[in-house]
Amino acid sequence: MTTGSASLTIEKISGVAETEASLRAHFLGKDPLSQEGQSPTLFATDRTDRRTFIAQGWVVTDAQALADVGPVPRGEAIIEIPEDVLRFYTREYAEDCR
């Protein structure tokens, strides 16, 4: 995994925006306990209107967990990520939150 940027094109769904926007994704870190090719990862985007992140994680397929969450809007997905991955947010942005 490199620590560079990746160019992404996303489609905004249902009322947020109907056009496509180009984002840059900046690698923050990956799960240190994951095996090669199985790495939940956190990225920051370069959006200027608000701070957003892209999380790569395991797709939740457990029926009970999905029932607990409830309906998932079109264009969204439920993923699971380890707490260690969320720490990359804290490490990168903790000073901004004070």
C-alpha positions as CSV (number, residue, x, y, z in Angstrom):
1,M,0.0,0.0,0.0
2,T,1.4,3.4,-0.9
3,T,0.9,6.6,1.0
4,G,0.2,8.6,-2.1
5,S,-3.1,9.9,-3.4
6,A,-5.7,8.1,-5.5
7,S,-8.0,9.8,-7.9
8,L,-11.6,8.8,-7.4
9,T,-14.9,9.6,-9.2
10,I,-18.0,9.3,-7.0
11,E,-21.6,9.6,-7.9
12,K,-23.6,11.6,-5.3
13,I,-27.0,9.9,-4.7
14,S,-30.5,11.1,-3.8
15,G,-30.6,14.8,-3.4
16,V,-27.0,15.5,-2.4
17,A,-26.0,16.2,-5.9
18,E,-26.9,14.7,-9.2
19,T,-23.6,15.3,-11.0
20,E,-20.3,13.4,-10.6
21,A,-17.5,15.0,-8.6
22,S,-13.8,14.2,-8.8
23,L,-12.1,13.6,-5.4
24,R,-8.6,12.9,-4.3
25,A,-8.2,10.3,-1.6
26,H,-5.2,10.6,0.7
27,F,-4.1,7.4,2.5
28,L,-4.1,7.7,6.3
29,G,-3.5,4.1,7.3
30,K,-4.5,0.5,7.2
31,D,-5.4,-2.1,9.8
32,P,-2.0,-3.3,11.2
33,L,-3.4,-6.7,11.9
34,S,-4.8,-7.4,8.4
35,Q,-3.1,-9.9,6.1
36,E,-2.0,-8.8,2.7
37,G,-4.9,-8.0,0.4
38,Q,-7.3,-7.8,3.4
39,S,-6.7,-4.4,4.8
40,P,-9.5,-2.2,6.1
41,T,-8.1,1.3,5.3
42,L,-9.0,4.9,6.0
43,F,-8.5,7.7,3.5
44,A,-9.1,11.5,3.8
45,T,-10.6,13.3,0.8
46,D,-9.8,16.8,-0.5
47,R,-13.3,18.1,-0.5
48,T,-13.4,21.8,0.2
49,D,-17.0,22.2,1.4
50,R,-16.6,19.8,4.4
51,R,-14.2,17.2,5.8
52,T,-15.0,13.7,4.6
53,F,-13.3,10.3,4.7
54,I,-13.4,7.1,2.7
55,A,-13.4,3.9,4.7
56,Q,-12.5,0.5,3.1
57,G,-13.8,-2.3,5.2
58,W,-15.5,-5.7,5.4
59,V,-19.0,-5.8,3.9
60,V,-21.5,-6.6,6.6
61,T,-23.6,-9.6,5.6
62,D,-24.8,-10.8,9.1
63,A,-28.6,-10.7,9.0
64,Q,-29.0,-9.6,12.6
65,A,-26.5,-6.8,12.3
66,L,-28.2,-5.6,9.1
67,A,-31.6,-5.8,10.9
68,D,-30.2,-3.8,13.8
69,V,-29.0,-1.1,11.4
70,G,-32.2,-0.9,9.4
71,P,-32.8,0.1,5.8
72,V,-29.7,1.2,3.9
73,P,-30.4,4.0,1.4
74,R,-29.6,3.4,-2.3
75,G,-25.9,4.3,-2.9
76,E,-24.8,3.5,0.6
77,A,-23.2,0.3,2.1
78,I,-22.7,-1.0,5.6
79,I,-19.1,-1.9,6.3
80,E,-17.2,-3.0,9.4
81,I,-13.8,-1.5,10.2
82,P,-11.5,-2.2,13.2
83,E,-11.0,0.4,15.9
84,D,-7.3,0.5,15.0
85,V,-8.3,2.0,11.6
86,L,-10.3,4.8,13.3
87,R,-7.2,5.7,15.3
88,F,-5.6,7.0,12.1
89,Y,-8.3,9.7,12.1
90,T,-7.4,10.6,15.7
91,R,-3.7,10.7,14.9
92,E,-4.1,12.8,11.8
93,Y,-6.8,15.2,13.1
94,A,-6.8,15.3,16.9
95,E,-5.1,18.7,17.0
96,D,-7.8,20.1,14.8
97,C,-10.5,19.0,17.2
98,R,-9.1,20.8,20.3
